Amino acid sequence: ASSYAFSKTTSFALQDMTGATQIMGSGQDVSSTSVTAIGFTFNFAGTDYTQFSASSNGVMGLGATAVTSADGNNSTTVPSIVPLWDDMHTCTNGGISYFLNTTNGVGNRVLVVEWRYGTFAEGSGAYTKTMQAWLYENSNKVRFVYGTNTGTALTSATVGIVGTGGFNDVNTTNGVNSTGTAKDASTV
């Protein structure tokens, strides 16, 4: 994971999730989805994966074991994709869905996983945050796409990836990434 590089852009919009499959519903806290097929082989840190799972706290695990639902850093499943990890809740109308974008055909498919959630404190209301993790077939690129996020601001979220060597974590405020352990340094 330490060899992955981060870059930041504002040129991507959220994927339209019409036709998506919901894998976690509303009202969930510290929960994980079942293991689900990616739809293609995705290589992450030198290993091929065909399955994923996601937690209500904003972590996506790769492989045949469901990702931990923990909301504490340094306690996640390895390997993991971490678009925004904190103490979150799917609120009264949120959830987690996935969509396999096949527009560009076999070899160029994209798995999109979307979280609609809020902070734990917002659990009794409507979701306030939308984010997506995109996994690209063949290029094995990981992309995080964020919608307009409102509600309680996050000041200690973790963003990055987790491999056998630990975290590769990025501070979304200044764009600096670091390796080793989670820094809890991102804001939304």
TIKESE-543565 format. One record per residue: residue in three letters; x negated, y, z of N, C-alpha, C in turn. Coordinates in steps of 0.05 Angstrom, whole numbers, plus 5000, padded with zeros to 4 digits. Atoms other than C-alpha are relative to their C-alpha. Layout:
[pt 'ALA'; [X; Y; Z]; [X; Y; Z]; [X; Y; Z]],
...
//
This chain:
[pt 'ALA'; [4984; 4976; 5000]; [5000; 5000; 5000]; [4983; 5025; 5000]],
[pt 'SER'; [5017; 4976; 4998]; [4942; 5048; 5013]; [4991; 5009; 4973]],
[pt 'SER'; [5009; 4991; 5026]; [4925; 5049; 4939]; [5021; 5014; 4983]],
[pt 'TYR'; [4979; 4986; 5015]; [4992; 5078; 4917]; [4997; 5030; 5004]],
[pt 'ALA'; [5002; 4970; 4999]; [4993; 5152; 4900]; [5028; 5012; 4999]],
[pt 'PHE'; [4975; 4986; 5000]; [5050; 5200; 4912]; [4999; 5025; 4983]],
[pt 'SER'; [4998; 4974; 5013]; [5073; 5257; 4869]; [5029; 5010; 5004]],
[pt 'LYS'; [4974; 4988; 4994]; [5132; 5305; 4877]; [5009; 5016; 4976]],
[pt 'THR'; [4988; 4985; 5022]; [5179; 5333; 4825]; [5029; 5007; 5007]],
[pt 'THR'; [4972; 4993; 4996]; [5248; 5366; 4822]; [5016; 4994; 4976]],
[pt 'SER'; [4987; 5004; 5025]; [5267; 5339; 4754]; [5019; 4976; 4999]],
[pt 'PHE'; [4982; 5024; 5001]; [5309; 5278; 4774]; [5025; 5005; 5016]],
[pt 'ALA'; [4974; 4999; 4987]; [5383; 5276; 4792]; [5007; 4972; 5010]],
[pt 'LEU'; [4991; 5026; 4991]; [5417; 5221; 4830]; [5012; 4984; 4977]],
[pt 'GLN'; [4988; 5018; 5020]; [5437; 5161; 4788]; [5030; 4999; 5005]],
[pt 'ASP'; [4971; 5004; 4998]; [5512; 5158; 4775]; [5005; 4972; 5009]],
[pt 'MET'; [4996; 5027; 4989]; [5535; 5099; 4817]; [5027; 4988; 4992]],
[pt 'THR'; [4975; 5013; 5009]; [5599; 5084; 4779]; [4994; 4971; 4992]],
[pt 'GLY'; [5004; 5029; 5005]; [5605; 5008; 4777]; [4980; 4987; 5020]],
[pt 'ALA'; [5019; 5011; 4980]; [5556; 4999; 4836]; [5013; 4980; 5018]],
[pt 'THR'; [4990; 5020; 4981]; [5563; 4942; 4885]; [4993; 5009; 5028]],
[pt 'GLN'; [5004; 4992; 4972]; [5572; 4961; 4958]; [4990; 4976; 5015]],
[pt 'ILE'; [5011; 5022; 4984]; [5529; 4919; 5004]; [5001; 5006; 5030]],
[pt 'MET'; [4995; 4993; 4972]; [5542; 4956; 5070]; [5021; 5022; 5000]],
[pt 'GLY'; [4979; 4980; 4998]; [5604; 4995; 5089]; [4996; 5021; 5021]],
[pt 'SER'; [5001; 4977; 4981]; [5620; 5053; 5135]; [4999; 4989; 5029]],
[pt 'GLY'; [5000; 5006; 4972]; [5613; 5054; 5210]; [4978; 4982; 5010]],
[pt 'GLN'; [5021; 5019; 4993]; [5547; 5016; 5212]; [4976; 5015; 5012]],
[pt 'ASP'; [5024; 4989; 4987]; [5489; 5031; 5259]; [4982; 4976; 5007]],
[pt 'VAL'; [5020; 5021; 4994]; [5426; 4989; 5267]; [5009; 4973; 4988]],
[pt 'SER'; [4991; 5024; 5015]; [5450; 4939; 5214]; [4983; 4996; 4975]],
[pt 'SER'; [5014; 5006; 5025]; [5419; 4904; 5154]; [5019; 4985; 4982]],
[pt 'THR'; [4984; 5014; 5020]; [5450; 4878; 5090]; [4989; 4972; 4997]],
[pt 'SER'; [5009; 5026; 5008]; [5445; 4808; 5064]; [4978; 5003; 4979]],
[pt 'VAL'; [5020; 5000; 5021]; [5388; 4791; 5017]; [5014; 4998; 4974]],
[pt 'THR'; [4987; 4997; 5026]; [5408; 4809; 4945]; [4979; 4999; 4978]],
[pt 'ALA'; [5018; 5002; 5023]; [5377; 4796; 4877]; [4994; 5028; 4989]],
[pt 'ILE'; [5008; 4975; 5012]; [5338; 4854; 4847]; [5010; 5001; 4971]],
[pt 'GLY'; [4991; 5000; 5028]; [5357; 4833; 4776]; [4977; 4996; 4981]],
[pt 'PHE'; [5025; 5004; 5016]; [5285; 4827; 4751]; [4978; 4995; 5020]],
[pt 'THR'; [5023; 5004; 4982]; [5216; 4812; 4779]; [4986; 5027; 5004]],
[pt 'PHE'; [5013; 4974; 4993]; [5186; 4872; 4815]; [4974; 4993; 5015]],
[pt 'ASN'; [5026; 5005; 4988]; [5112; 4871; 4832]; [4993; 5023; 5019]],
[pt 'PHE'; [5007; 4980; 4980]; [5094; 4908; 4896]; [4975; 4991; 5014]],
[pt 'ALA'; [5025; 5006; 4986]; [5023; 4910; 4923]; [4989; 4973; 4992]],
[pt 'GLY'; [5012; 5025; 5010]; [5003; 4851; 4879]; [5017; 4975; 5003]],
[pt 'THR'; [4982; 5023; 4996]; [5062; 4805; 4897]; [5026; 5005; 4985]],
[pt 'ASP'; [4974; 4999; 5015]; [5124; 4790; 4855]; [5023; 4995; 5019]],
[pt 'TYR'; [4976; 5003; 4984]; [5192; 4798; 4887]; [5025; 5000; 4982]],
[pt 'THR'; [4975; 5001; 5015]; [5262; 4782; 4862]; [5024; 5006; 5017]],
[pt 'GLN'; [4978; 4994; 4981]; [5303; 4800; 4924]; [4993; 5024; 5017]],
[pt 'PHE'; [5003; 4977; 4982]; [5315; 4859; 4969]; [5023; 4999; 5021]],
[pt 'SER'; [4979; 4994; 4980]; [5356; 4880; 5030]; [4996; 5029; 5009]],
[pt 'ALA'; [5002; 4972; 4991]; [5369; 4948; 5062]; [5012; 5002; 5028]],
[pt 'SER'; [4989; 4995; 4973]; [5382; 4975; 5132]; [5015; 5027; 5001]],
[pt 'SER'; [4985; 4975; 4996]; [5429; 5029; 5156]; [4982; 5023; 5008]],
[pt 'ASN'; [5019; 4980; 4992]; [5367; 5066; 5179]; [4981; 5010; 4978]],
[pt 'GLY'; [5014; 4989; 5023]; [5340; 5078; 5109]; [4975; 4985; 4992]],
[pt 'VAL'; [5023; 5016; 5008]; [5291; 5021; 5098]; [5010; 4978; 4981]],
[pt 'MET'; [4994; 5021; 5019]; [5291; 4973; 5039]; [4977; 4979; 5002]],
[pt 'GLY'; [5019; 5021; 4999]; [5256; 4906; 5048]; [4999; 4984; 4974]],
[pt 'LEU'; [5003; 5017; 5023]; [5229; 4862; 4993]; [4995; 4971; 5009]],
[pt 'GLY'; [5004; 5028; 4994]; [5232; 4786; 4994]; [5025; 4986; 5011]],
[pt 'ALA'; [4978; 5017; 4993]; [5276; 4730; 5020]; [5010; 5003; 5029]],
[pt 'THR'; [4992; 4995; 4973]; [5280; 4754; 5092]; [5012; 5028; 5002]],
[pt 'ALA'; [4987; 4974; 4997]; [5329; 4810; 5110]; [4982; 5019; 5016]],
[pt 'VAL'; [5016; 4980; 4987]; [5295; 4874; 5130]; [5010; 5005; 5029]],
[pt 'THR'; [4991; 4994; 4973]; [5296; 4892; 5204]; [5018; 5024; 5000]],
[pt 'SER'; [4982; 4977; 4998]; [5350; 4940; 5224]; [4990; 5021; 5020]],
[pt 'ALA'; [5011; 4982; 4980]; [5305; 4974; 5275]; [4998; 5029; 4991]],
[pt 'ASP'; [5002; 4972; 5007]; [5304; 5049; 5278]; [4974; 5012; 5011]],
[pt 'GLY'; [5025; 4991; 4990]; [5235; 5053; 5311]; [4977; 4995; 4981]],
[pt 'ASN'; [5022; 5003; 5019]; [5174; 5064; 5268]; [4980; 4979; 5009]],
[pt 'ASN'; [5020; 5021; 4997]; [5120; 5011; 5261]; [5013; 4974; 5009]],
[pt 'SER'; [4987; 5025; 4994]; [5173; 4957; 5272]; [5016; 4990; 4976]],
[pt 'THR'; [4985; 5009; 5023]; [5195; 4945; 5201]; [4989; 4975; 4988]],
[pt 'THR'; [5008; 5024; 5015]; [5192; 4885; 5156]; [4979; 5008; 4980]],
[pt 'VAL'; [5020; 4995; 5021]; [5132; 4880; 5110]; [5005; 4980; 4978]],
[pt 'PRO'; [5003; 4973; 5010]; [5136; 4896; 5053]; [5026; 5015; 5001]],
[pt 'SER'; [4977; 4983; 5000]; [5183; 4955; 5055]; [4997; 5025; 4983]],
[pt 'ILE'; [4998; 4974; 5014]; [5204; 5015; 5014]; [5015; 5018; 5019]],
[pt 'VAL'; [4989; 4984; 4978]; [5220; 5073; 5060]; [5006; 5028; 4989]],
[pt 'PRO'; [4994; 4974; 5011]; [5256; 5131; 5025]; [5007; 5021; 5022]],
[pt 'LEU'; [4995; 4982; 4978]; [5279; 5161; 5092]; [5009; 4984; 5024]],
[pt 'TRP'; [4995; 5018; 4977]; [5273; 5122; 5157]; [5002; 5017; 5025]],
[pt 'ASP'; [4995; 4987; 4975]; [5303; 5149; 5220]; [5023; 4986; 5014]],
[pt 'ASP'; [4977; 5012; 4986]; [5359; 5134; 5270]; [5025; 5010; 4986]],
[pt 'MET'; [4978; 4991; 5017]; [5416; 5137; 5220]; [5025; 4983; 5004]],
[pt 'HIS'; [4974; 5012; 4997]; [5489; 5116; 5214]; [5015; 5003; 4974]],
[pt 'THR'; [4986; 4997; 5025]; [5534; 5102; 5154]; [5026; 5016; 5002]],
[pt 'CYS'; [4978; 4981; 4995]; [5587; 5148; 5185]; [5027; 4988; 4993]],
[pt 'THR'; [4972; 5010; 5004]; [5662; 5143; 5173]; [5006; 4994; 4970]],
[pt 'ASN'; [4994; 5005; 5029]; [5657; 5141; 5096]; [4975; 4995; 4983]],
[pt 'GLY'; [5024; 5005; 5015]; [5586; 5124; 5077]; [4995; 4970; 4995]],
[pt 'GLY'; [5007; 5027; 5005]; [5549; 5060; 5062]; [4975; 4997; 4983]],
[pt 'ILE'; [5023; 5006; 5018]; [5496; 5027; 5019]; [5010; 4985; 4976]],
[pt 'SER'; [4992; 5013; 5025]; [5506; 5007; 4946]; [4975; 4997; 4983]],
[pt 'TYR'; [5022; 5003; 5019]; [5462; 4983; 4890]; [5012; 4998; 4972]],
[pt 'PHE'; [4992; 5000; 5028]; [5466; 4989; 4814]; [4976; 4993; 4984]],
[pt 'LEU'; [5021; 5008; 5018]; [5424; 4955; 4761]; [5004; 5015; 4974]],
[pt 'ASN'; [4998; 4985; 5025]; [5413; 5005; 4705]; [4986; 4985; 4978]],
[pt 'THR'; [5010; 5016; 5022]; [5405; 4965; 4641]; [5001; 5016; 4974]],
[pt 'THR'; [4997; 4983; 5024]; [5413; 5024; 4592]; [4977; 4996; 4980]],
[pt 'ASN'; [5024; 5003; 5018]; [5342; 5015; 4564]; [4992; 4972; 4994]],
[pt 'GLY'; [5005; 5028; 5007]; [5346; 4939; 4559]; [4980; 4986; 5018]],
[pt 'VAL'; [5019; 5017; 4985]; [5306; 4881; 4587]; [4972; 5011; 4997]],
[pt 'GLY'; [5027; 4989; 4999]; [5237; 4903; 4607]; [4999; 5029; 5010]],
[pt 'ASN'; [4999; 4972; 4992]; [5260; 4973; 4624]; [5024; 5005; 5020]],
[pt 'ARG'; [4978; 4997; 4981]; [5314; 4960; 4677]; [4990; 5015; 5025]],
[pt 'VAL'; [5006; 4985; 4975]; [5318; 5001; 4741]; [5021; 4992; 5021]],
[pt 'LEU'; [4982; 5005; 4977]; [5347; 4978; 4807]; [5002; 5026; 5016]],
[pt 'VAL'; [4996; 4976; 4984]; [5378; 5036; 4844]; [5016; 4992; 5025]],
[pt 'VAL'; [4986; 5005; 4974]; [5396; 5029; 4918]; [5006; 5028; 5012]],
[pt 'GLU'; [4991; 4974; 4989]; [5436; 5087; 4948]; [5010; 4997; 5028]],
[pt 'TRP'; [4990; 4998; 4972]; [5447; 5105; 5021]; [5016; 5026; 5001]],
[pt 'ARG'; [4983; 4977; 4993]; [5504; 5152; 5040]; [5004; 4998; 5030]],
[pt 'TYR'; [5000; 5003; 4972]; [5493; 5165; 5113]; [4995; 5027; 5014]],
[pt 'GLY'; [5007; 4977; 4984]; [5480; 5215; 5169]; [4983; 4991; 5023]],
[pt 'THR'; [5016; 5007; 4976]; [5440; 5218; 5233]; [5018; 4985; 5018]],
[pt 'PHE'; [4984; 5015; 4981]; [5462; 5174; 5290]; [5021; 5018; 5014]],
[pt 'ALA'; [4982; 4982; 4987]; [5494; 5235; 5323]; [5024; 5008; 4983]],
[pt 'GLU'; [4978; 4993; 5018]; [5537; 5246; 5261]; [5018; 4976; 4993]],
[pt 'GLY'; [4986; 5025; 5006]; [5565; 5175; 5262]; [5030; 5001; 5001]],
[pt 'SER'; [4971; 4998; 4997]; [5635; 5197; 5281]; [5012; 5017; 4978]],
[pt 'GLY'; [4990; 4983; 5021]; [5641; 5242; 5220]; [4993; 4989; 4972]],
[pt 'ALA'; [5006; 5007; 5028]; [5632; 5240; 5144]; [4970; 5001; 4996]],
[pt 'TYR'; [5029; 5000; 5006]; [5563; 5224; 5115]; [4991; 5027; 4990]],
[pt 'THR'; [5011; 4974; 5007]; [5518; 5284; 5103]; [4975; 4998; 4982]],
[pt 'LYS'; [5025; 5003; 5015]; [5458; 5255; 5066]; [5003; 4977; 4980]],
[pt 'THR'; [5000; 5020; 5021]; [5450; 5217; 5001]; [4972; 4998; 4989]],
[pt 'MET'; [5026; 5005; 5011]; [5386; 5185; 4977]; [5001; 4974; 4984]],
[pt 'GLN'; [5002; 5024; 5016]; [5366; 5132; 4927]; [4970; 4991; 4998]],
[pt 'ALA'; [5026; 5012; 5006]; [5306; 5085; 4918]; [5004; 4987; 4973]],
[pt 'TRP'; [5000; 5012; 5027]; [5292; 5066; 4845]; [4976; 4982; 4997]],
[pt 'LEU'; [5022; 5018; 5006]; [5250; 5005; 4828]; [5000; 4995; 4970]],
[pt 'TYR'; [5002; 5002; 5029]; [5226; 5002; 4755]; [4988; 4973; 4992]],
[pt 'GLU'; [5010; 5025; 5012]; [5217; 4937; 4717]; [4975; 5006; 4984]],
[pt 'ASN'; [5025; 4999; 5015]; [5148; 4926; 4686]; [4980; 5021; 5010]],
[pt 'SER'; [5019; 4980; 4990]; [5117; 4992; 4709]; [4996; 4997; 5030]],
[pt 'ASN'; [5000; 5005; 4971]; [5133; 4972; 4781]; [4998; 5026; 5016]],
[pt 'LYS'; [4999; 4974; 4987]; [5141; 5046; 4798]; [5022; 5000; 5021]],
[pt 'VAL'; [4980; 4995; 4979]; [5179; 5066; 4861]; [5006; 5030; 4999]],
[pt 'ARG'; [4992; 4972; 5001]; [5219; 5131; 4858]; [5021; 5005; 5022]],
[pt 'PHE'; [4980; 4991; 4980]; [5257; 5166; 4915]; [5014; 5024; 4988]],
[pt 'VAL'; [4984; 4977; 5010]; [5313; 5213; 4893]; [5019; 5008; 5023]],
[pt 'TYR'; [4983; 4990; 4978]; [5349; 5257; 4944]; [5021; 5018; 4989]],
[pt 'GLY'; [4978; 4982; 5006]; [5416; 5291; 4938]; [4999; 5024; 5018]],
[pt 'THR'; [4998; 4977; 4982]; [5438; 5354; 4972]; [5006; 4989; 5028]],
[pt 'ASN'; [4997; 5010; 4973]; [5430; 5338; 5046]; [5007; 5022; 5019]],
[pt 'THR'; [4990; 4980; 4981]; [5468; 5376; 5099]; [5001; 4987; 5027]],
[pt 'GLY'; [4997; 5011; 4973]; [5488; 5364; 5171]; [4975; 5004; 5017]],
[pt 'THR'; [5022; 4998; 4982]; [5437; 5353; 5225]; [4973; 4996; 4985]],
[pt 'ALA'; [5025; 5001; 5014]; [5367; 5367; 5199]; [4982; 4978; 5013]],
[pt 'LEU'; [5019; 5020; 4990]; [5315; 5311; 5205]; [4973; 5013; 5002]],
[pt 'THR'; [5026; 4988; 4997]; [5249; 5332; 5233]; [4979; 4979; 5006]],
[pt 'SER'; [5019; 5021; 4993]; [5217; 5264; 5247]; [5003; 4975; 4983]],
[pt 'ALA'; [4995; 5023; 5017]; [5235; 5218; 5189]; [4973; 4990; 4988]],
[pt 'THR'; [5023; 5012; 5013]; [5185; 5170; 5157]; [5008; 4995; 4971]],
[pt 'VAL'; [4996; 5004; 5028]; [5179; 5169; 5081]; [4975; 4986; 4989]],
[pt 'GLY'; [5024; 5013; 5012]; [5133; 5121; 5043]; [5005; 4971; 4994]],
[pt 'ILE'; [4999; 5029; 5006]; [5118; 5047; 5033]; [4984; 4985; 5022]],
[pt 'VAL'; [5013; 5016; 4980]; [5095; 4991; 5078]; [4990; 4974; 4987]],
[pt 'GLY'; [5011; 5025; 5010]; [5048; 4935; 5057]; [4986; 4986; 5023]],
[pt 'THR'; [5014; 5015; 4980]; [5006; 4884; 5094]; [4979; 5016; 5015]],
[pt 'GLY'; [5021; 4983; 4988]; [4954; 4938; 5107]; [5012; 5024; 5016]],
[pt 'GLY'; [4987; 4979; 4985]; [5005; 4984; 5141]; [5014; 5020; 4983]],
[pt 'PHE'; [4985; 4979; 5014]; [5039; 5048; 5120]; [4984; 5016; 4981]],
[pt 'ASN'; [5010; 4978; 5017]; [5026; 5095; 5063]; [5023; 5020; 5001]],
[pt 'ASP'; [4979; 4983; 4990]; [5067; 5153; 5089]; [4996; 5028; 4989]],
[pt 'VAL'; [5003; 4973; 5011]; [5081; 5222; 5059]; [5015; 5020; 5017]],
[pt 'ASN'; [4987; 4978; 4987]; [5098; 5287; 5093]; [5014; 5016; 4978]],
[pt 'THR'; [4985; 4987; 5022]; [5154; 5315; 5049]; [4998; 5031; 5001]],
[pt 'THR'; [5003; 4971; 4998]; [5141; 5386; 5074]; [4975; 5010; 4985]],
[pt 'ASN'; [5025; 4990; 5013]; [5069; 5392; 5051]; [4989; 4981; 4979]],
[pt 'GLY'; [5009; 5018; 5021]; [5062; 5332; 5004]; [4976; 4984; 5006]],
[pt 'VAL'; [5024; 5015; 4993]; [5004; 5302; 5041]; [5008; 4972; 5008]],
[pt 'ASN'; [4995; 5027; 4991]; [5002; 5227; 5047]; [4977; 4989; 5016]],
[pt 'SER'; [5020; 5012; 4983]; [4965; 5185; 5097]; [5005; 4970; 5003]],
[pt 'THR'; [4996; 5029; 4997]; [4954; 5111; 5111]; [4995; 4992; 5029]],
[pt 'GLY'; [5004; 5011; 4973]; [4954; 5068; 5173]; [5026; 4996; 5014]],
[pt 'THR'; [4975; 5002; 4985]; [5014; 5082; 5217]; [5019; 5022; 4992]],
[pt 'ALA'; [4979; 4980; 5007]; [5079; 5120; 5208]; [4995; 5026; 5015]],
[pt 'LYS'; [5006; 4974; 4988]; [5072; 5195; 5221]; [5025; 5014; 5010]],
[pt 'ASP'; [4975; 4986; 4991]; [5146; 5214; 5233]; [4998; 5030; 4994]],
[pt 'ALA'; [5005; 4972; 5005]; [5130; 5279; 5198]; [5018; 5013; 4979]],
[pt 'SER'; [4984; 4989; 5022]; [5183; 5289; 5144]; [5026; 5013; 5010]],
[pt 'THR'; [4976; 4986; 4995]; [5241; 5336; 5144]; [5019; 4998; 4976]],
[pt 'VAL'; [4980; 5000; 5022]; [5305; 5339; 5103]; [5016; 5026; 5003]],
//
